[in-house]
């Protein structure tokens, strides 16, 4: 322990003082905001204001329905309970992205033809008096086909929304023609939203829940993947650096390879966890500020209800996953003679957390199946799959403890293997080790 702590301190302090750490800590949240929030804001932005649309109604009786359908919003159509639940939140977000329209009717002049009206409207398009015009043929009720003209056919959001609302108007007119009240049909087709509950003790109803627990599991998985991507390469580079500079040859005179490898792994890992802790504090502060601002603005917004024990499990399995994949990068670094070779093998390591994320979907459907049990015991998958099992239907405590124990044993075993390979590989110059040679190094006493 007296030799391990100085190695950990050196790796940690050297990393914290580096300019790369400071810059990435500051720019990390900014880049996350840019890539996660800005695209959504830009996607929903209508820079040119309302879309000006002219309608030529050859049927003579459909325009009013079209105008009312195109210009009205869907606010309140979901009925009672429309403001509750994640699906309603998604609908509200969708309404915020809807295109708005200004609709006018254009009639074919007496004695004129449709072609003359179309040429006049095309002239208005070219002079930018209009953004688009729609022609409703006489047989639209039977064929369901209309014609759309615009300078810009790439605005798929506005065009798609216009097409949906035009379809709604035609359907409602068809129902009126058949003697059916569209309001009755709308009431009959009203969607059902189910509140989600886990049964309480002694027959109690239990607390209401949402999908927040499942998204917690996926969030843990994504954080493991990002942390591995960011700091796994740093661990690999640190191991390769000492091999190429031959610094480790001097270190071996005062400490053993296992202590050196473990200290390097823990030091770099603590550096990554420090950065994540700073980001987490910033995220919590920004979230609390955002919730307070929304509440002050009269908007009903609450944080997801996550039991504290889930947060504890999430932390434990995040740490486990981080160290499992980090030790694998250390193994790769001890095998190769340059960072270029290590980068090629690093792709294989990155496939493991990706595979675990994909395995989470069958696990969430059958969390107590034999398949779910075994994949939650495999240490390369358990940091994600076991969290999914916990939030879906918490397994017995012994299974959670066993998964953690197997993961810790795997970390220790991988560090031991990396140390064996590392010590022997230091003596090799200009030659890439083969798999049989590496296996002999591991077996060597």
PAVO-599143 format. One record per residue: residue in three letters; x, y negated, z of N, C-alpha, C in turn. Coordinates in steps of 0.001 Angstrom, whole numbers, plus 500000, padded with zeros to 6 digits. Atoms other than C-alpha are relative to their C-alpha. Last residue first. Example, Ala and Ser with C-alpha at 12.3 -4.5 7.8 and 13.67 -1.06 7.14 Angstrom:
REM residues 2
SER499180501190499940513670501060507140499230498910500730/ALA500890501190500000512300504500507800500900498800500000/
***
This chain:
REM residues 445
UNK500017500339498568505693517552487419500857498783500288/UNK498658500001499410505127517688483667499931499511501443/UNK499797498781499201501530518553482784501329499988500728/UNK500964499964498906500721514978481684500248501205500905/UNK499646501015499014503912514681479656499074500049501209/UNK498864499492499226503218518008477950500424498990501051/UNK500514498987499078499749516756476943501137500587500835/UNK500682500697498913501327513640475461499469500986501017/UNK498987500588499125503745515755473416499352499302501192/UNK499347498949499193500911517909472069501057499442500939/UNK500904499506498952498989514712471082500632501131500800/UNK501074499156500510501928513222469193499145500486501166/UNK500220498728499320504031510322470440498840500752499364/UNK501356499898499487505001507654467946499787501384500601/UNK500675498770500397508732507243467612498619500049500637/UNK500175499893501444510835504077467625499298501246499521/UNK499725501176500819512071504515471196499712500319498538/UNK500068499761501437510802506966473821500189498687499239/UNK498707499522500463511950506708477445500045500216498501/UNK499024501078499931509037504520478525501342500410499414/UNK499970500737501257506660507214477269500996498862500001/UNK499221499239500981507566509412480248500125499240498690/UNK498621499823499513506470506878482839500854500727498971/UNK499275501262500000503381505733480931501472500202500367/UNK499656500306501391502059509202480165500905498772499937/UNK499140498936500506502191510210483820500469499682498578/UNK498691500163499369500803506836484964500980501055499504/UNK499322501127500639497940507010482446501406499808500572/UNK499592499588501341496998510489483677500776498886499312/UNK498922499008499836496979509333487313500525500460498644/UNK498811500755499600494949506239486413501195500947500157/UNK499493500679501189492500508466484514501233499161500324/UNK499369499030500895492122510763487509500586499340498766/UNK498733499585499392491492507877489913500743500968499081/UNK499087501139500040488859506405487593501361500393500560/UNK499536500142501382487241509813487080500988498843499873/UNK499003498948500241487067510396490826500566499903498590/UNK498790500389499272485308507031491227501104501028499780/UNK499385501141500671482808507932488484501294499566500676/UNK499360499491501223482122511376489924500702498863499262/UNK498810499241499601481503509800493327500742500547498782/UNK498948500930499598479146507177491890501287500731500339/UNK499575500711501201477114509826490054501117499010500317/UNK499174499089500791477015511992493165500521499324498736/UNK498695499885499345475801509075495289500936500906499210/UNK499318501286500165472986508324492828501402500065500603/UNK499613500096501397472036512011492665500744498682499723/UNK498824499170500208472100512309496447500464499960498544/UNK498778500714499638469790509305496782501247500830499724/UNK499569499789498607467015511074494919501349499339500263/UNK499701498598499690466060509464491580500379500159501471/UNK498782499805499217464379506021491341500225501467500341/UNK500573499146498955461757506023488597501152500484500853/UNK501189499362500554462359503447485878499276500819501064/UNK501053500992500168464707501039487680498722500613499439/UNK500362500616498726466880503824489064498841499034499828/UNK500792499056499202466871505886485863499511499343501298/UNK501299499868500660468001502865483830499107500962500773/UNK500748501213499679470770502186486359498612500054499369/UNK500502499843498639471843505821485993499229498766500443/UNK501142499083499971472030505473482198499451500193501412/UNK501181500559500639474205502342482271498792500909500159/UNK500204501382499557477056503074484675498765499337499377/UNK500791500208498780476408506803484015499861498549500426/UNK501356500470500303477608506915480393499240499557501248/UNK499883500972501082481403507331480641498640499428499607/UNK499519501309499541481047508943484079500123498955498904/UNK498780500166500794478809511779482838500541498601500261/UNK498873499473499242476340512229485702501314499875499238/UNK499737500927498901473631509953484255501099500509500922/UNK499322501183500549473859511875480975500255498955501082/UNK498620499717500404473191515072482902500691498786499420/UNK499121499671498869470143513870484810501450500137499553/UNK499712501233499275468494512137481842500950500267501163/UNK499135500836500835468786515296479740500403498733500749/UNK498645499446499895467381517434482557500984499162499183/UNK499735498824500821464342515154482687501428500502500223/UNK499760498839499142463611512817485599500256501277499211/UNK498868500208499087463992509507483719500310501192500899/UNK500078498805499144461832510633480787501136499944501011/UNK501270499315500253460975507527478712499836501222500885/UNK501073500799499409463725505342480189498656500678499802/UNK500000499835498544466272508113479474498838499243500626/UNK500684498751499632465357508276475778499935500215501504/UNK501385500018500476466145504534475530499288501333500191/UNK500922500536498995469239504468477760498549500087499546/UNK500555498902499194471125506800475415498988499497501023/UNK500968499266500818471552503899472960499347501137500789/UNK501154500884500193473159501755475668498939500696499160/UNK500784499999498764475433504647476672498759499123499871/UNK500774498758499964476577505081473055499127500054501247/UNK501045500137501005477613501411472954499115501250499982/UNK501115500790499452479432501857476250498889499766498990/UNK500625499338498852481380504787474699498912499139500649/UNK501173499250500414482043503279471260499265500627501188/UNK501158500889500035484339500674472780498737500719499556/UNK500445500267498632486852503383473706498729499157499993/UNK500603498767499487487082504606470107499478499806501417/UNK501338499887500567487648501040468900499296501254500520/UNK500966500672499118490573500703471317498582500109499468/UNK500628499029499092492532503325469372498934499367500881/UNK500665498980500807493235500926466482499290501030500875/UNK501250500555500517493937498037468828499242501015499167/UNK501018499973498956496501500160470666498665499477499522/UNK500476498623499855498480500819467497498890500079501039/UNK500684499673501238498673497082466834499463501423500036/UNK501393500432499884499494496397470464499210500331498743/UNK500220501382500414502673498464470148498523499662500135/UNK498747500749499888504239501693471470499856498548499561/UNK499529500641501222501051503609472182501276499218500267/UNK499724499051501080500162506185474842500698499356498815/UNK498848499170499630500389504004477978500395500974498899/UNK498782500805499970498162501375476413501227500802500341/UNK499632500301501389495516503971475532501302499202499963/UNK499511498751500586495502505232479121500458499766498564/UNK498664499804499442495194501647480402500624501287499461/UNK499106500891500728492294501111478007501426500126500525/UNK499814499380501306490675504197479522500883499118499112/UNK498962498969499876491307502750482971500228500711498673/UNK498705500661499870489362499629481959501131501017500114/UNK499540500374501333486461501738480695501349499297500055/UNK499895498805500845486019503494484029500560499637498631/UNK498744499310499708486844500336486010500159501269499171/UNK498858500845500334484150498199484393501303500752500195/UNK499823500010501444481610500984484508501209499189499580/UNK499581498666500422482113501496488227500259500020498495/UNK498601499829499623482003497771488951500529501354499544/UNK499224500895500854478765497459486979501488500142500308/UNK499782499316501268477476500571488713500673499090498980/UNK499142498816499837477980499053492132500297500656498662/UNK498631500427499724476604495630491172500944501196500081/UNK499484500611501223473466497079489559501449499562500185/UNK499630498928500923472917499344492551500599499437498718/UNK498829499311499429473018496340494876500474501116499078/UNK498847500877500226470658494328492621501279500633500541/UNK499657499892501418468251497262492566501224499134499681/UNK499250498753500175468383497405496377500374500206498542/UNK498574500151499692467443493727496519500805501269499788/UNK499678499615498623464126494382494737501495499885500265/UNK499090498858500019463762492411491477500347500358501436/UNK499914499430498664460759490085491136500829501279499944/UNK500418498604499894461353488134487946500252500546501393/UNK498910499070500280461678484375488473499499501439500120/UNK499456499322498835458486482348488330501119500925499557/UNK498896499124500373457249479758485851500579500592501273/UNK499946498884499063453942477908485973501078500971499541/UNK499990498701500655454486474632484112500190501093501046/UNK501330499400500015453409471381485817499929501353499320/UNK500727500407501189456526469424484927498632500620499880/UNK500315501427499854457837469725488478499213499483498809/UNK501070500114499001457548473499488131499609498541500191/UNK501240499546500613459546473418484890498826499870500966/UNK500420500990500989462267471276486462498685500397499348/UNK500502501187499313462481473491489537499503498939499030/UNK501286499654499405462727476626487405499403498795500713/UNK501001499901501062465453475025485298498622500329500535/UNK500301501358500457467447473921488347498913500024498928/UNK500781500648498946467197477399489853499625498577499595/UNK501330499388499960468314478931486557499115499323501037/UNK500756500495501144471223476493486118498579500559499994/UNK500287501416499792472457477188489653499168499438498858/UNK501008500102498934472120480945489168499616498547500229/UNK501278499548500550473964480775485822498888499873501034/UNK500486501043500903476782478679487281498638500370499432/UNK500408501129499168477180481095490172499446498868499136/UNK501246499629499336477196484034487733499489498856500874/UNK501100500118500956479795482347485517498664500306500658/UNK500184501430500268482110481865488488498852499782499025/UNK500636500570498813481568485489489543499758498505499806/UNK501418499655500027482299486677485993499268499415501197/UNK500630500805501040485597484786485995498508500287499919/UNK500024501382499531486560486315489307499319499096498984/UNK501127500119499084485539489770488058499905498592500581/UNK501250500004500753487885489404485099498791499812500888/UNK500013501231500775490826488446487300498704499880499205/UNK500435501061499084489956491228489714499969498650499301/UNK501444499851499792490199493644486788499460498927500937/UNK500677500543501179493630492322485803498488500095500158/UNK499734501423500119494924492875489333499280499371498823/UNK500808500720499018493220496238489816500198498492499858/UNK501421499855500317494637497705486595499139499165500946/UNK500261500767501218498154496358487151498515500036499655/UNK499912501419499683498192497600490717499697499123498800/UNK501175500380499215496928501041489685500015498515500346/UNK501158500017500894499567501355486932498741499561500749/UNK499842501081500962502428500341489215498771499893499100/UNK500218501274499295501205502535492053500085498826499033/UNK501418500071499635500866505533489725499695498675500684/UNK500802500402501147504278504902488088498522499851500367/UNK500359498904500905506188504996491355499040499501498933/UNK501363499501499781507866502031492986499710501106499000/UNK500505500378498678511343500519493491498595500500500281/UNK498959499761498993513424501983490664499510499686501405/UNK500035498603499583510323502281488487501053500309501058/UNK501010499832498957510106498489488417499964501427500523/UNK499482500541498742513412498236486568498996500209501136/UNK498841499176499629512286500569483798500604499517501309/UNK500410498904499127508899498801483842501171500876500406/UNK500026500466498615510470495627482474499692501148500948/UNK499213499099499133511372497477479255500058499504501440/UNK498949500832499424510062494542477162500900500775500952/UNK499169500548501072508065496908474910501145499139500537/UNK499291498921500698506719499026477770500961499434498970/UNK498925499537499144505965496023479951500740501180499383/UNK498968501030499865504001494419477142501171500496500834/UNK499082499911501136502101497616476302501147499004500144/UNK499255498741499908500600497779479793501021500099498867/UNK499091500090498856499621494107479827500847501260500128/UNK498856500844500354498203494330476292501009499922501139/UNK499186499286500981495978497279477190501252499196499665/UNK499321498924499279494762495498480306500914500769499062/UNK498977500640499155493985492361478299500782501042500781/UNK498856500329500854492229494448475632501108499341500809/UNK499367498730500341489992495908478313501229499771499142/UNK498872499713499119489398492405479616500625501368499764/UNK499143501135499678487167490834476971501266500428500733/UNK499471500583501231485582493875475304501010498893500311/UNK499026499059500550485200495678478612500653499423498758/UNK498828500035499124483556492624480163501083500937499482/UNK499285501256500244481234492308477163501265499933500850/UNK499428499980501346480234495984477291500821498745499739/UNK498890499043499994479762495966481044500700499997498644/UNK498906500638499287477696492782480755501208500926500080/UNK499381500972500890475575494423478052501159499280500685/UNK499286499316501066474912497454480226500711499030499072/UNK498795499427499399474038495321483254500834500687498925/UNK499086501114499770471639493337481063501300500484500623/UNK499362500316501271470074496575479810500984498844500148/UNK499108498901500361469429497659483382500733499711498694/UNK498850500060499103468029494260484368501002501079499635/UNK499078500949500604465859494371481244501205499762500908/UNK499359499349501150464296497530482626501002499064499344/UNK499056499008499495463657495855485969500733500685498862/UNK498766500652499580462158492779484317501024501003500509/UNK498870499359500641459609494880482400501330499436500495/UNK499904500323501419456952493827484862501167500774499411/UNK498675500076500599455791494763488336499908499643498541/UNK500043500136501449452775494402490588501412499815499469/UNK499725501318500554453291495655494093499926500017498489/UNK498616500288500340451639498727495487500143498639499354/UNK499880500321501421448020499831495373501438499745499587/UNK500114501416500275448152501537498735500264499728498521/UNK501107500353500884447510505259498785499840498540499726/UNK501301499607499440449622506030501826498852499462499162/UNK500060498924499022452698504181500545498565500212500474/UNK499410500261498700452534502089497412499868501203500912/UNK500835499681498833451926503214493856500747499737501298/UNK499513498731499476453972501332491248499210500298501259/UNK499857499775498564452002498681489442500677501331500245/UNK499191498810499727451867497134485964500243500124501497/UNK499004500315498982449121494742484940500693501298500396/UNK499977499236498751447464495861481744501050499429500946/UNK498690500053499363446565493473478946499934500713501340/UNK499990499675498576443621494267476693501437499934500504/UNK499033499039499499443286492604473295499874500175501515/UNK499111500598499008440111490868472103500901501071500613/UNK498600499667500280438783492652469029500973499405501012/UNK499834498547499956435179492680470280501468500388499855/UNK500154499566498609435315488963471077500219501499500132/UNK498827500459499273436702488150467635499944500435501453/UNK498890499118500388434025490296466024501275499618500748/UNK500239498702499365431337488462467985501145500956499691/UNK499710500118498572432804485083467011499796501300500735/UNK498559499847499757432880486127463350500370499887501473/UNK499489501188499317429062486621463404501495500191500267/UNK499308499671498751428200489275460835500556498718500597/UNK500897500208498878425579488630458152500604500335501344/UNK500620498716499648427648490179455344499062499878501192/UNK500760499528501155428444486804453791499279501312500282/UNK501208500820500091429423485570457233499129500452498830/UNK500912499575498942431814488519457617498714499176499961/UNK500569498714500389433374487807454232499003500494501041/UNK501033500275500997433817484197455256499343501283499504/UNK501156500557499309435628485254458436498870499692499013/UNK500662498930499249437918487534456429498748499467500696/UNK500710499143500967438703484753453958499257501120500716/UNK501168500738500506439542482309456765499191500859499031/UNK501001500058498939441792484840458499498741499289499519/UNK500622498678499905443628485566455259498905500014501058/UNK500878499889501156444249481843454809499286501345500000/UNK501212500770499679445590481730458347499024499976498829/UNK500773499330498943448035484568457682498697499256500275/UNK500622498805500581449177483078454361499140500727501033/UNK501091500447500856449800479684455950499263501192499396/UNK501080500442499119451854481315458710498789499531499192/UNK500609498831499356453895483220456153498850499625500907/UNK500783499287501016454486480112454047499302501205500625/UNK501205500766500316455536478047457065499117500729499004/UNK500808500148498783457941480700458331498694499281499690/UNK500830498807499804459221481777454887499117499877501237/UNK500545500226498657460460478291454027499030501127500339/UNK499167499356498993462514479568451050499507499799501421/UNK500560498679499712459858478825448449500828500765501029/UNK499141499174499140460663475116448466499296501311500313/UNK498604500211500397459266472982445659500926500946500738/UNK499218500874499123455848474493446263501391499801499420/UNK498996500746500744453013476342444519500725499063500967/UNK499313500991499166450839479084446057501100499349499180/UNK498745500458500604448325481176444147500550498827500802/UNK499981501436500241445569483249445814501360499636499410/UNK498784500565500581444736486965445894499820498505499736/UNK499105500395498918442222488744448126501303499392499507/UNK498619499586500259440725490487445101500950499684501154/UNK499904498608500411437032490454446061501465500456499890/UNK500688499178499004436742487256448116500105501478499646/UNK499116499739498864439418485645445935499341500883501055/UNK500134498600499584437265486069442806500872500333501216/UNK501403499661499752436656482343442209499848501414500554/UNK500801499615501173440359481598442571498566500367500378/UNK500860498892499586441765479723445605499105500378498824/UNK501182499841500840444630477543444360499257501251500447/UNK500511498637500092447150476437446971498763499979499122/UNK501437499914500243449296473312447007499621501443499719/UNK500470498776500647452662472559448530498535499828499641/UNK499000498944499796454833469824450057499597501292499299/UNK500471498745499418452827466907448660501186500918500233/UNK501223500377499309453620463271447868499383501203500698/UNK499944499744498555457141464400447102498825499405500753/UNK499830501324499393457159462848443577499995500064501528/UNK498716500551500445457782466333442178500259498635500599/UNK498911499245499367454954467792444259501348499390499640/UNK499921500477498616452589465018443193501080500750500780/UNK499404501331500026453352465847439575500136499421501389/UNK498563499771500200452643469512440272500738498674499924/UNK499423499622498703449293468430441700501496500273499880/UNK500006501177499127448388466593438508500639500306501352/UNK498936500895500455449479469527436366500073498749500870/UNK498712499429499615447350471891438483501160499101499569/UNK499826500221498562444304469657438187501355500528500463/UNK499756501425499811444712469578434396500226499681501477/UNK498635500274500439445071473370434306500344498522500173/UNK499089499650498909441936473787436396501437499683499618/UNK499656498579499900439959471974433722500936500219501173/UNK498588499653500089438173468648433425500201501505500118/UNK499585499937501397434580467822432595501456500358499825/UNK501082499610500914433990466784436170500458499934498540/UNK500851501122500451437340466579437995498915500478499039/UNK499798500108501445438589469822439648499078498898499485/UNK501034499413500859438441469146443350500385499829498533/UNK499891500573501340441419468614445630498991500722499114/UNK500690499297501077440881469224449330500157499228498689/UNK500948500830500741443414468016451848499381500833498886/UNK500680499370501137445321469869454577499055499002499349/UNK500993501007500344447935468501456968499368500467498694/UNK500433500291501359449821471445458437499054498797499976/UNK501231500798499988451831472456461486499708499531498590/UNK499984501172500863454365475316461496498666499271500124/UNK500913500058501128454357477607464478500192498718499190/UNK499263499937501254457484477902466604499093499871498791/UNK499080501128500043455849476723469844500762499941498675/UNK500753501200500353452984479080469123500904498781499914/UNK500295499974501429455436481988469082499228498779499559/UNK498766500346500692456751481053472515499788499982498493/UNK499802501438499808453180481041473802501271499527499316/UNK500936500707500874452609484448472227500167498489500141/UNK499499499900501370455785485802473839499079499262499034/UNK498853500896500103454656484501477205500583500020498598/UNK500527501354500134451313486174476655501127498988499905/UNK500539500103501350453097489461476021499425498615499762/UNK498965500310500970455223488957479134499482499877498590/UNK499301498874500592452228488771481452500972499600498919/UNK499308499102499094449582486277482426500742501044499189/UNK498759500623499561448352483217480544500849500889500877/UNK499077500240501115445780485045478479501314499418500465/UNK498715499362499755444139486446481572501025499744498935/UNK499549500041498627440698485621480319501306500748500176/UNK501005499759498973440429485207476552500582499940501389/UNK499790498694499401443173485663473992499021500293501107/UNK500771498968500671441795482860471891500168501365500635/UNK501213499596499299442857480176474356499250501115499339/UNK500067500224498550445368478462472119498655500445500546/UNK500594498812499387445411480033468663499891499867501502/UNK499032499127499344445968476709466953499259501160500612/UNK500195499694498583443618475031464471501124500885500505/UNK499634501102499102444789473386461250499816500322501467/UNK498602500410500149444918476419458962500394498980501049/UNK499101498917499605441687478050460139501454499565499976/UNK500138499778498555439630474857460057500975501070500481/UNK499478501163499289440938473898456609499952500221501505/UNK498545500013500117440403477409455242500589498845500791/UNK499480498899499175436860477640456580501527500018499974/UNK500184500368498593436063474198455179500532501083500925/UNK499024500970499536437591475129451795499870499689501487/UNK499001499424499107435709478371451215500902498942500636/UNK500577499793498666432421477283449663501034500483501029/UNK500935501030499607433132475923446175499432500165501393/UNK501222499342499530434713479176444996498940498976500388/UNK500877499689501130437269477300442868498713500669500439/UNK500945498924499685438799475755445973499052500215498814/UNK500968500020501099441888473714445107499100501214500180/UNK500726498760500286443750473179448366499013499739498869/UNK501252500255500714446444470538448993499371501335499618/UNK500490498961500897449097471115451637498688499548499373/UNK501145500557500730451241468591453502499573500982498908/UNK499961499609501413453536470378455993498716499530499312/UNK501067499110500450453784468534459291500106500261498497/UNK501349500284499544457126467049460273499001500991499441/UNK500700500935500853460286467313458170498597499663500433/UNK499355501306500070462623468844460737499182498984499233/UNK500602500454501252460380471737461726500463498561499803/UNK500062501434500285462554473349464359499365499739498633/UNK501348500520499833461704476891465446499842498531499656/UNK500933499159500738464813478535464043498579499449500076/UNK499928500342501416466977475633465196498985500791499182/UNK500502501359500164465847476039468789499995499598498524/UNK501440499988499812466254479811468617499389498622499832/UNK500670499413501174469718479499467081498489500031500124/UNK500061500910501149470696476988469838499357500640498774/UNK501102500957499909469790479234472743499855499169498729/UNK501250499424499517471846482425472536498818499056499913/UNK500401498819500762474884481571470393498650500563500432/UNK500024500253501445475399477992471562499432501192499243/UNK501130500871500301474425478678475172499862499783498494/UNK501209499207499791476803481633475374498762499177499679/UNK500159499147501173479545479498473810498762500869500124/UNK500363500857501128479057476843476495499773500829498735/UNK501425500351499934478962479467479246499558499124498831/UNK500867498819500038482333480863478061498520499669500075/UNK500672499869501291483994477528477258499039501181499944/UNK500799501189500304484858476625480830499182500202498735/UNK500999500149498933486013480063481975499083498811499716/UNK501085499039500236487713480641478600498922499905501071/UNK500763500412501180489732477420478963498822500946499768/UNK500721501245499717490840478136482518499106499619498828/UNK501047499734499013491745481769481820499162498751500249/UNK501051499219500661493648480915478637498843500269500948/UNK500909500929500662495572478164480403498848500743499334/UNK499810500150501439497119480753482717498970499042499417/UNK499269501236500310497100480161486457500161499772498496/UNK500807501151499604494395482749487100500678498691499608/UNK501147500153500894496276485415485093499177498763500314/UNK499495500372501323499609484982486866498853499771499016/UNK499585501407499938497842484978490219500498499528498637/UNK501159500880499794495994488232489477500404498523499927/UNK500870499956501175498851490223487933498847499000500129/UNK499291500557501156501322489132490613499089499947498779/UNK499913501451499858498886489687493479500659499373498778/UNK501335500557500235498035493210492305500050498477500030/UNK500276499818501431501727494089492031498638499410499650/UNK499253500997500791502418492575495461499761500112498492/UNK500543501353499875499523494598496948500815498950499242/UNK501135500215500888500612497978495584499518498555500037/UNK499514500260501353504088497994497132498856499699499037/UNK499126501166499942502913497631500751500563499649498628/UNK500834501213500000500000500000500000500863498745500000/
***
